[in-house]
Each structure stands twice: as structure tokens, then as C-alpha cells.
Amino acid sequence: MTTETPYTEDDLRAEAAAQHAVLTEDPDFMGVGEQMDDDIVTSTETDGGGRTWSELLPYEADGGEAYNSAQRKVHDLIRGAADVSEWAVNLGADGLEPDGHTLQLGIDPGDGDQPRVRLHFAFAPDMTDADRDRFVMRLGRAITGHL
């Protein structure tokens, strides 16, 4: 089989996944703080906006200690995040969009209520929220019915 290029679509996806992984491997600490500065803190969001990190943790209040502590925690979460680069690249290339649906299985109360398995979902953009909900609920019932 001949192609117009000496590489395949899989080659492109593999390279994109490798570069994506490198970007999150060791994020720039100062860049994390700069990005946080004007981002709205999710728990403060309202219809009219919300408070940014710099508003929530003003430098003047404590010489930046609270802000710097939050910045370190965000940085550590990024560095400790699972490498889902290949998954993310393939989702985008396939035109799927990740969504907030998850299915958690095997939760062990003795293990801090941590799931043993968590499934994350990505759907075609034209799937309605109701169809997405229905799919996840039916899959969950099907799986738990066979465990």
C-alpha cells in the first residue's frame, strides 16, 4: 500500500501523544501561577461570574503564602496526573468529546472509598445529554448485573 506521505495517521497520533505527555510531565511552576491568576475558582462561580484565584487569595493578606500554597498543590496535581495523552489525542482525532460522565466500580469502604475502576466517557458531539445519560446508566446496569 502506497501513500502520499512516508508516515501514517498512527505515526502522527503517536507523535502528538508523546509531545502532549512531555508538556504535562514537568509543568513550569511560574506558568501555573500565572495561569491561575485570572482563572475563576470553580466553587465561587455564579451566573454573574465568580472570584479569581488572585481575588480569593490576595497577596496583600499574607504575603502570598496562601496563593503560593494553592499554586504548589495545582502544580503537584498536574505532575501526578495520569498520562492520558494517547487517549486524548485519539479522542480529538476521532471527533469525540470527553464529558463529565464517569462510572465507578469496586468501591472499597476500607480503602478510603476509592474506586477500583473508573470509566470516563467521550461521545460524538451530536449525542444529546439524555442519550449520554441513558447510555451510561444502561452500561452501569449491564456491568453490575454481571459482577
C-alpha positions as CSV (number, residue, x, y, z in Angstrom):
1,M,0.0,0.0,0.0
2,T,1.5,3.3,-1.0
3,T,0.6,6.7,0.5
4,E,1.3,10.2,-0.4
5,T,3.4,10.6,2.8
6,P,6.1,8.4,4.3
7,Y,4.2,8.2,7.6
8,T,0.8,7.0,8.7
9,E,-2.0,8.5,10.7
10,D,-1.0,6.3,13.5
11,D,2.5,7.8,13.4
12,L,1.1,11.3,13.7
13,R,-1.1,10.3,16.6
14,A,1.8,8.6,18.4
15,E,4.0,11.7,18.0
16,A,1.2,14.0,19.2
17,A,0.6,11.8,22.2
18,A,4.3,11.8,23.0
19,Q,4.5,15.6,22.8
20,H,1.3,16.0,24.8
21,A,2.8,13.8,27.6
22,V,6.0,15.9,27.7
23,L,4.0,19.1,28.1
24,T,2.5,17.8,31.3
25,E,5.5,15.9,32.6
26,D,7.1,18.8,34.3
27,P,4.9,21.9,34.0
28,D,6.5,25.3,34.5
29,F,5.8,26.3,38.1
30,M,5.7,30.0,37.4
31,G,3.5,29.4,34.4
32,V,1.0,27.5,36.6
33,G,0.7,30.5,38.9
34,E,0.3,33.0,36.0
35,Q,-2.4,30.8,34.5
36,M,-4.2,30.6,37.8
37,D,-4.1,34.3,38.5
38,D,-7.2,35.4,36.4
39,D,-8.9,32.0,36.3
40,I,-12.2,31.8,38.2
41,V,-12.3,29.4,41.1
42,T,-14.9,26.9,40.2
43,S,-16.6,26.8,43.7
44,T,-17.2,30.6,43.5
45,E,-18.9,30.6,40.1
46,T,-22.2,32.2,39.8
47,D,-24.3,33.4,36.8
48,G,-22.6,36.8,37.1
49,G,-19.1,35.4,37.2
50,G,-17.1,34.4,40.3
51,R,-13.9,35.1,42.1
52,T,-10.5,34.6,40.6
53,W,-7.6,32.9,42.5
54,S,-5.9,36.3,43.0
55,E,-9.2,37.7,44.4
56,L,-9.8,34.7,46.6
57,L,-6.2,34.6,47.9
58,P,-4.9,38.2,47.7
59,Y,-1.2,38.6,48.0
60,E,-1.6,41.5,50.4
61,A,-3.4,39.3,53.0
62,D,-0.4,37.1,53.9
63,G,2.5,38.0,51.6
64,G,1.3,35.4,49.0
65,E,1.6,32.4,51.3
66,A,-2.0,31.0,50.7
67,Y,-1.8,31.7,46.9
68,N,1.7,30.0,46.7
69,S,0.4,27.0,48.6
70,A,-2.5,26.6,46.2
71,Q,-0.2,27.0,43.3
72,R,2.1,24.3,44.6
73,K,-0.9,22.0,45.1
74,V,-2.1,22.6,41.5
75,H,1.4,22.0,40.2
76,D,1.7,18.8,42.1
77,L,-1.7,17.6,40.8
78,I,-0.5,18.3,37.2
79,R,2.7,16.4,37.7
80,G,1.0,13.5,39.4
81,A,-1.8,13.2,36.7
82,A,-2.2,10.0,34.8
83,D,-0.7,10.1,31.3
84,V,-3.8,10.0,29.1
85,S,-2.1,11.7,26.2
86,E,-2.7,8.9,23.7
87,W,-6.3,8.7,24.8
88,A,-6.8,12.5,24.5
89,V,-5.2,12.7,21.0
90,N,-7.2,9.7,19.7
91,L,-10.4,11.3,21.1
92,G,-9.8,14.5,19.3
93,A,-8.7,12.8,16.1
94,D,-11.9,10.7,16.1
95,G,-14.0,13.8,16.7
96,L,-15.2,12.6,20.1
97,E,-15.6,15.0,23.1
98,P,-14.9,13.9,26.6
99,D,-17.7,14.6,29.1
100,G,-18.2,14.6,32.8
101,H,-19.9,11.1,32.9
102,T,-18.0,8.5,34.9
103,L,-18.8,5.0,36.0
104,Q,-17.1,3.9,39.2
105,L,-16.9,0.2,40.2
106,G,-15.5,-1.7,43.1
107,I,-15.5,1.0,45.7
108,D,-13.9,-0.4,48.8
109,P,-15.0,1.5,52.0
110,G,-11.9,0.2,53.8
111,D,-9.7,1.9,51.1
112,G,-11.0,5.5,51.7
113,D,-14.0,5.0,49.3
114,Q,-11.6,4.9,46.3
115,P,-12.9,3.1,43.2
116,R,-11.0,0.2,41.9
117,V,-12.1,1.0,38.3
118,R,-13.3,4.3,36.9
119,L,-14.6,4.6,33.3
120,H,-14.6,8.0,31.6
121,F,-16.7,8.7,28.6
122,A,-16.4,10.5,25.3
123,F,-19.2,10.9,22.9
124,A,-20.0,12.1,19.4
125,P,-20.8,15.8,19.6
126,D,-24.3,15.2,18.2
127,M,-25.4,12.9,21.1
128,T,-27.8,14.6,23.3
129,D,-27.3,14.8,27.1
130,A,-30.3,12.5,27.6
131,D,-28.8,9.9,25.2
132,R,-25.4,10.1,27.0
133,D,-27.1,9.7,30.4
134,R,-29.1,6.7,29.2
135,F,-26.0,5.1,27.7
136,V,-24.0,5.4,30.9
137,M,-26.9,4.2,33.1
138,R,-27.6,1.2,30.9
139,L,-23.9,0.3,30.7
140,G,-23.6,0.6,34.5
141,R,-26.6,-1.8,35.0
142,A,-25.2,-4.2,32.5
143,I,-21.8,-4.3,34.2
144,T,-23.1,-4.6,37.7
145,G,-25.6,-7.3,36.7
146,H,-22.7,-9.5,35.7
147,L,-20.3,-8.9,38.6
